[in-house]
Amino acid sequence: MSGHSYLHEEDCSMIFREIAVATQMGVHNNVHRLLACCLETKLPVLIYELVEHGCLKDILHGRQVQMAPHIGWKDRLRIAWEISHAVAYLHSAFPRPIIHRDLKPSNVLL
């Protein structure tokens, strides 16, 4: 990724891997989609679909003002079910399984 002097080689490799994985994924209701990217700028630009409610961490800790500070158990179970379906999709829908490796509440977007 020549011309990207702001990024270390390791960061460039990570961005290319993310783009490669995102372009393989197709459409799944529980997986955040990459809509576009531009690699012709000093810093790469990745454009993802809009996430309206923020991350699970902020919701669970009451930092998300649009959602109730305490979500009920029914919603918590639904979110857990949707996460499990997204992980199952990543692990089984491709010839080479995609392993997230950093699944945590701050990386779960709602």
C-alpha positions as a printed Julia matrix, in Angstrom:
110×3 Matrix{Float64}:
   0.0     0.0    0.0
   2.5     2.57  -1.15
   1.75    6.23  -0.54
   0.13    5.6    2.85
   2.92    7.1    4.96
   0.59    7.55   7.95
   0.2     3.8    8.41
   2.63    1.13   9.49
   2.97   -1.9    7.25
   1.16   -4.02   9.87
  -1.81   -1.62   9.84
  -1.95   -1.74   6.04
  -1.99   -5.54   6.11
  -4.81   -5.52   8.66
  -6.88   -3.13   6.53
  -6.37   -5.25   3.4
  -7.4    -8.38   5.34
 -10.52   -6.62   6.62
 -11.46   -5.53   3.11
 -10.83   -9.03   1.7
 -12.97  -10.66   4.39
 -15.74   -8.05   4.11
 -16.01   -8.49   0.34
 -16.43  -12.27   0.76
 -19.24  -12.03   3.27
 -22.19  -11.11   1.14
 -25.38  -10.2    2.99
 -26.38  -11.5    6.4
 -28.81   -9.76   8.75
 -26.43  -10.03  11.7
 -23.16   -9.05  10.02
 -22.12   -5.43   9.52
 -21.56   -4.75   5.8
 -18.75   -2.88   4.13
 -20.39   -0.66   1.51
 -17.35    0.95  -0.11
 -13.69    1.69   0.33
 -11.12    4.08  -1.08
  -7.42    3.27  -0.98
  -6.29    6.24  -3.07
  -6.05    8.67  -0.15
  -3.32    9.15   2.48
  -5.45    7.16   4.91
  -7.71    4.36   3.65
 -11.43    5.07   3.92
 -13.84    2.22   4.75
 -17.57    2.95   4.61
 -19.87    0.63   6.52
 -23.65    0.57   6.75
 -25.17    2.86   9.37
 -25.38    1.47  12.89
 -28.18    3.34  14.61
 -27.97    2.2   18.22
 -24.25    2.08  18.91
 -22.45   -0.79  20.56
 -23.71   -3.34  23.06
 -21.24   -2.15  25.71
 -22.73    1.36  25.75
 -26.26    0.0   25.91
 -25.5    -2.43  28.73
 -23.77    0.3   30.74
 -26.52    2.89  30.1
 -24.38    5.19  27.95
 -26.65    5.04  24.92
 -29.35    7.7   25.34
 -31.61    6.44  22.53
 -32.1     3.09  24.24
 -33.41    2.37  27.7
 -30.56    2.27  30.23
 -31.51   -1.27  31.2
 -32.58   -3.67  28.5
 -34.78   -6.56  29.51
 -33.87  -10.23  29.48
 -35.97  -10.88  26.39
 -33.89   -8.37  24.41
 -30.65   -9.68  25.92
 -31.53  -13.22  24.81
 -32.45  -11.97  21.32
 -29.12  -10.16  21.03
 -27.22  -13.27  22.21
 -29.15  -15.39  19.68
 -28.32  -12.94  16.86
 -24.63  -12.9   17.84
 -24.56  -16.7   17.8
 -26.12  -16.75  14.32
 -23.59  -14.23  13.03
 -20.7   -16.29  14.44
 -22.16  -19.51  13.02
 -22.45  -17.81   9.61
 -18.82  -16.67   9.73
 -17.66  -20.14  10.76
 -19.67  -22.15   8.23
 -20.62  -20.12   5.15
 -17.2   -20.01   3.53
 -14.67  -22.59   2.31
 -12.23  -21.15   4.87
 -14.04  -20.19   8.11
 -13.8   -16.58   9.26
 -12.82  -16.31  12.92
 -13.58  -12.94  14.54
 -10.97  -13.22  17.34
 -12.15  -10.08  19.16
 -15.79  -10.65  20.02
 -16.73   -8.39  22.93
 -19.6    -5.99  23.79
 -17.8    -2.96  22.32
 -17.53   -4.81  18.97
 -21.2    -5.83  18.85
 -23.03   -3.1   16.92
 -26.8    -2.81  17.17
